Structure formats: structure tokens, C-alpha cells
Amino acid sequence: MTSAQIDTAAEAAAATPARAAVHPARPEAPPRTGLGLAMRLELSESLRSRWFHFYSVVVIGLMALLITTGISESRVLGFTGLSRLLVTYIQLAMAILPLFIVVTTARSMVGDREAGNLEYMLAFPVSLRVWYWGRFLARLVLTLAPVALALGLAAGYGLARGHEVPWAPIALYSGLIAALASCFLGIGFLISALSRSTEVALGASLLVWLTLVALLDLLLLSILIQNQIVPEVVIGIALANPLQAFRTASMILFDPQLILLGPASYVILDHFGVGGYVAWALAYPAGLGLVFAALGYWRFSRSDLV
């Protein structure tokens, strides 16, 4: 190396600290704490839990059981093929899905508080709002994924058997199930935020489910009709129940005249119409669930978190 090159290298070495002082190194980017990461954390934890595996087996296995029994080959009240299969599956899902959602969700946050996991999670640089709603959305995805697989299994079976696949009712059924799942997720999050122990949360969730099931038709309508309440008021109270709204909408897709409901169908169709009632059954449970979830967040953010 020549003397000129040595002098040039020395000058460059001497100038490096000065440039570093003028242009300091950029600080590392802060860790990402967005909604997507909160959802990813909840998804990864739930996919390893037993409740999701059991729930998936029940939901998908129920559809497989209905397929193997040959129910799509029978004809009852004019329903046959996949229409008969879907009607039966949706009616069974109405009893299983809300119970499973509200019980597992109601125990989630209060269980984390008792186990000390909540204090650990809140030590990370993530806002409470992002963590709460990320968990809500992740639970919704986990709830709907097995149902979507079950409906896809039914569609694939129909295509293989040469049945006509009712794609529009399948899409509407998916929307109705999503709305019902949102409703009971919101109820579960609210119960979990209000409860101080898992036993209280479990008891409250079962009480809510039993109350809504009991108020479906027989108990509520028999008492109100016996007291000679105006039919419109009776039916309005019944339709305020998200389970009843879901049940009636699932029937109206394949029975637009609602013959199975009897005289109550005239009140519903006169006030809503077929399209209006389906829109109501989609919007009302979903909106109700978001309201309950928002109330749960409000209570959760103002309570003792640890």
C-alpha cells in the first residue's frame, strides 16, 4: 500500500466517528402490537386447546353423521336432497353452537385472571382495546371455521351424488350462523367481564342459554296468549330472542310462506316480508353481539384486571 493510500485510509477512519456523531444510528423499530398480532396469538393458543378440537369434531362429525344416515335421500314436507340435509343440520346447530360458544367464552378471561395469565399478557406493550377485540375476532374465526368446513363437506357430497346444490341458501345459512355466533360471543365476553370466578361465569352462561331456549316458543307464547296479549306484541317479543330470529330465518329460506309457523307467519310476512326478515335475522343478532361485547370491554377496562 502506498503512502497516499495510507493517508487516505487514515482520513476516512478519522472522519467516521464525526459522521456517526452527525448521523446517529437509527433506533430499532418498536415491536408491532396491532390487531392482527393479537388475533394471531389467540388463534395459536386456541388451536392447541382441547375445546377447539372437541368443538370441531362435534360440528363436522354431525354433518358427516347426517350424510351417512342418508337423510338427503328422504322427503319430508317437500324437503329433499341437500335442502333436507341443511334444514336438519341448521336446526341441530342452533342447539349446540350457542351453548358451546357461551360456555367456553364466558370462562376465558376470568379463567386467565384466576390463573395469572392475564397479568402476564398485559405486561406486553399492547393496549387493552387491541387485545380484547383481537381476542373477540379470533374466537369468531375459530367458531366459524369448522362450520364452513361442514357446509363445504355437504356441498361436496351433493355434487358427488348429483344433487342440485342450493348455493344461495348455503351462503345465507353461513351468514345466519356468523350472526348467531357473534351474538353469543358478545354475551360470553360480557359474562366473563362481569364474573369474578369461573364457577360464576359457567353458571351464568348456562342460565342465559336455558332462558333463551325456554323462551323460544312454548313457555313464552303460551303464557302471553293465555293472558290475551295482542298477537303482534307476542310475536315481537318472541323475535327479540336471537335464537328465535335465527330459527325462523332458517325456515323461511326453504319455506317462504312459513307454513310450519301457522298463523304467526301472517304477522311476520306482513311486517317484514321474506327479504326484510332475512335482513333482520342477519343484522339483529350481529348488532346485539357487538353491543354486548362493547359493554364487556367497558366493564373489563374499568375493573381490577389482576
C-alpha positions in Angstrom: 0.0 0.0 0.0 1.4 3.4 -1.0 1.8 6.3 1.4 -1.0 8.1 -0.4 -3.4 5.2 0.2 -2.4 5.0 3.8 -3.1 8.7 4.3 -6.5 8.4 2.6 -7.5 5.4 4.8 -6.4 7.3 7.9 -8.5 10.3 6.9 -11.5 8.1 6.3 -11.1 6.4 9.7 -10.9 9.8 11.4 -14.0 11.1 9.6 -16.1 8.0 10.5 -16.8 9.0 14.2 -17.6 12.5 13.1 -20.2 11.2 10.6 -21.5 8.8 13.2 -21.9 11.7 15.6 -23.7 13.8 13.0 -25.9 10.9 11.8 -26.5 8.6 14.8 -27.8 5.1 14.2 -31.5 4.8 13.8 -33.3 3.2 16.8 -34.8 -0.1 16.3 -38.5 -0.1 15.3 -40.8 -0.8 18.2 -42.4 -4.2 18.3 -45.7 -4.5 16.3 -48.7 -4.6 18.6 -51.6 -4.4 16.1 -54.9 -6.2 16.0 -53.5 -8.9 13.6 -50.9 -9.9 16.1 -53.4 -10.1 18.9 -55.6 -12.3 16.8 -52.6 -14.5 15.8 -51.7 -15.0 19.4 -55.3 -16.0 20.4 -55.5 -18.3 17.3 -52.3 -20.1 18.1 -53.3 -20.6 21.8 -56.8 -21.8 20.9 -55.6 -24.2 18.2 -53.7 -26.1 20.9 -56.6 -26.2 23.3 -58.9 -29.1 23.7 -62.1 -27.1 23.4 -61.5 -26.3 19.8 -60.6 -29.8 18.8 -63.7 -31.2 20.5 -65.9 -28.4 19.0 -64.5 -29.2 15.5 -65.2 -32.9 15.9 -68.8 -32.3 17.0 -69.6 -29.7 14.3 -68.0 -31.6 11.4 -68.9 -35.0 12.7 -72.6 -34.0 13.0 -72.6 -33.2 9.3 -70.8 -36.5 8.5 -73.3 -38.4 10.6 -76.3 -36.8 8.7 -74.7 -37.7 5.4 -74.1 -41.3 6.3 -77.7 -41.7 7.5 -78.9 -41.0 4.0 -81.2 -38.1 5.2 -80.6 -36.3 1.9 -82.4 -39.2 0.1 -85.6 -38.8 2.1 -88.5 -36.5 1.5 -90.3 -34.8 4.4 -92.8 -31.9 3.9 -91.4 -31.4 0.4 -87.8 -31.1 1.5 -85.4 -33.4 -0.2 -81.7 -33.6 -1.3 -79.4 -31.1 0.3 -82.3 -28.9 1.3 -83.5 -31.6 3.7 -79.9 -32.1 4.9 -79.2 -28.4 5.5 -82.5 -27.8 7.3 -81.8 -30.7 9.7 -78.2 -29.6 10.3 -79.1 -26.0 11.0 -81.8 -26.9 13.5 -79.3 -29.1 15.3 -76.6 -26.5 15.2 -79.0 -23.9 16.7 -79.0 -26.0 19.9 -75.3 -26.9 20.0 -73.5 -23.9 18.7 -74.8 -21.2 21.2 -74.3 -23.4 24.2 -70.7 -24.3 23.3 -69.8 -20.7 22.4 -71.2 -19.0 25.5 -69.8 -21.6 27.9 -66.2 -21.6 26.6 -66.1 -17.8 26.1 -67.6 -16.9 29.5 -64.7 -18.8 31.2 -61.9 -17.4 29.0 -60.9 -14.1 30.5 -62.0 -14.8 34.1 -60.0 -18.1 33.8 -57.0 -16.2 32.7 -57.4 -13.8 35.6 -57.5 -16.7 38.1 -54.5 -18.5 36.5 -52.4 -15.3 36.4 -52.2 -15.4 32.6 -53.9 -12.0 32.2 -51.3 -10.2 34.2 -48.6 -11.8 32.1 -50.3 -10.8 28.8 -50.9 -7.2 29.9 -47.2 -6.8 30.6 -46.6 -6.8 26.9 -46.7 -3.5 25.0 -50.2 -4.0 23.7 -53.2 -1.9 24.5 -56.2 -3.4 26.3 -58.6 -2.5 23.5 -56.4 -4.2 20.8 -56.0 -7.3 23.0 -59.7 -7.5 23.8 -61.1 -7.1 20.2 -58.3 -9.2 18.8 -59.4 -12.0 21.0 -63.1 -11.4 20.1 -62.3 -11.6 16.3 -60.1 -14.6 16.7 -62.8 -16.5 18.6 -65.2 -15.7 15.9 -62.9 -17.1 13.2 -62.3 -20.2 15.2 -66.1 -20.7 15.7 -67.0 -20.3 12.1 -64.1 -22.3 10.5 -65.5 -25.8 11.4 -69.0 -24.7 10.3 -67.6 -23.6 7.0 -65.9 -26.9 6.6 -69.1 -28.8 7.4 -71.1 -26.8 4.9 -68.4 -27.4 2.3 -68.5 -31.1 3.0 -72.3 -31.0 2.4 -71.8 -29.2 -0.9 -69.1 -31.6 -2.0 -71.3 -34.6 -1.1 -74.2 -33.1 -3.1 -72.1 -32.6 -6.1 -70.8 -36.1 -5.9 -74.3 -37.5 -5.6 -75.6 -35.4 -8.4 -77.9 -33.3 -6.2 -78.6 -29.7 -7.0 -76.6 -27.6 -4.6 -78.5 -24.6 -3.2 -75.6 -22.2 -3.2 -77.7 -19.2 -2.2 -79.3 -20.8 0.9 -75.8 -22.1 1.9 -74.4 -18.6 1.7 -77.4 -17.2 3.7 -77.0 -20.0 6.3 -73.4 -19.1 6.7 -74.3 -15.5 7.3 -77.0 -16.5 9.8 -74.6 -18.7 11.7 -72.0 -15.9 11.7 -74.6 -13.5 13.1 -75.7 -16.0 15.8 -72.0 -16.8 16.7 -71.3 -13.0 17.1 -74.3 -12.6 19.4 -73.3 -15.4 21.8 -69.7 -14.4 21.7 -70.7 -11.0 22.8 -72.8 -12.5 25.6 -69.9 -14.7 26.6 -67.4 -11.8 26.7 -69.9 -9.7 28.8 -70.4 -12.6 31.3 -66.6 -13.1 31.5 -66.0 -9.4 32.2 -68.7 -9.3 34.9 -67.8 -12.6 36.7 -65.2 -12.9 39.4 -64.7 -16.7 39.2 -65.1 -19.4 36.6 -67.9 -21.1 38.5 -70.0 -17.9 38.5 -69.3 -17.5 34.7 -70.2 -21.1 34.0 -73.4 -20.8 35.9 -74.4 -17.5 34.4 -73.7 -18.7 30.8 -75.9 -21.9 31.3 -78.7 -19.8 32.8 -78.6 -17.4 29.8 -78.8 -20.3 27.4 -81.5 -22.1 29.2 -83.6 -18.9 29.4 -83.3 -18.2 25.7 -84.2 -21.8 24.9 -87.2 -21.8 27.2 -88.5 -18.6 25.6 -88.3 -20.0 22.1 -92.0 -20.9 21.7 -93.9 -22.9 24.2 -93.3 -21.2 27.5 -93.4 -17.6 26.4 -96.1 -17.8 23.8 -98.4 -20.0 25.9 -98.3 -17.6 28.8 -98.8 -14.5 26.7 -101.6 -15.9 24.6 -103.3 -17.2 27.7 -103.4 -13.6 29.0 -104.8 -12.5 25.7 -101.9 -10.2 24.7 -102.1 -8.7 21.2 -100.5 -11.2 18.7 -98.2 -8.6 17.3 -96.7 -7.9 20.7 -96.3 -11.7 21.4 -94.5 -12.3 18.1 -92.4 -9.2 18.6 -91.2 -10.4 22.0 -90.5 -13.8 20.5 -88.5 -12.4 17.6 -86.4 -10.4 20.1 -84.9 -13.7 21.1 -81.8 -14.2 18.8 -82.4 -18.0 18.8 -86.0 -17.5 17.6 -84.9 -15.0 14.9 -82.3 -17.5 13.7 -84.8 -20.4 13.7 -87.4 -18.5 11.8 -84.9 -17.2 9.2 -83.6 -20.8 8.7 -87.1 -21.9 8.0 -88.1 -19.0 5.7 -85.3 -19.8 3.2 -86.9 -23.1 2.2 -90.5 -22.3 3.3 -91.2 -18.7 2.1 -94.8 -18.9 3.3 -93.8 -20.1 6.8 -96.5 -22.7 6.7 -94.8 -24.5 9.7 -95.3 -21.5 11.9 -99.1 -21.3 11.4 -101.0 -18.0 11.9 -97.8 -16.3 13.2 -96.5 -16.3 9.7 -99.0 -13.7 8.6 -97.8 -11.2 11.1 -94.1 -11.8 10.2 -94.6 -11.6 6.5 -96.9 -8.6 6.6 -94.5 -6.6 8.7 -91.2 -7.8 7.2 -91.6 -9.7 4.0 -89.2 -12.6 3.2 -86.2 -10.4 2.2 -86.8 -7.9 5.1 -86.9 -10.7 7.7 -83.8 -12.3 6.4 -82.0 -9.0 6.6 -83.3 -8.5 10.2 -82.2 -12.0 11.2 -78.7 -11.2 9.9 -78.3 -7.7 11.3 -80.1 -8.0 14.7 -78.1 -10.9 16.3 -74.8 -9.5 15.0 -75.5 -6.0 16.3 -76.7 -7.3 19.6 -73.5 -9.3 20.0 -71.3 -6.2 19.2 -73.3 -4.2 21.8 -72.8 -6.9 24.4 -69.1 -7.2 23.6 -68.7 -3.4 23.8 -70.3 -3.4 27.2 -68.0 -6.2 28.2 -65.0 -4.2 27.2 -66.3 -1.1 29.1 -66.7 -3.2 32.2 -63.4 -5.0 31.7 -61.4 -1.9 31.2 -62.7 -0.4 34.5 -62.4 -3.4 36.7 -59.5 -4.9 38.6 -57.7 -6.8 35.9 -55.4 -8.8 38.2 
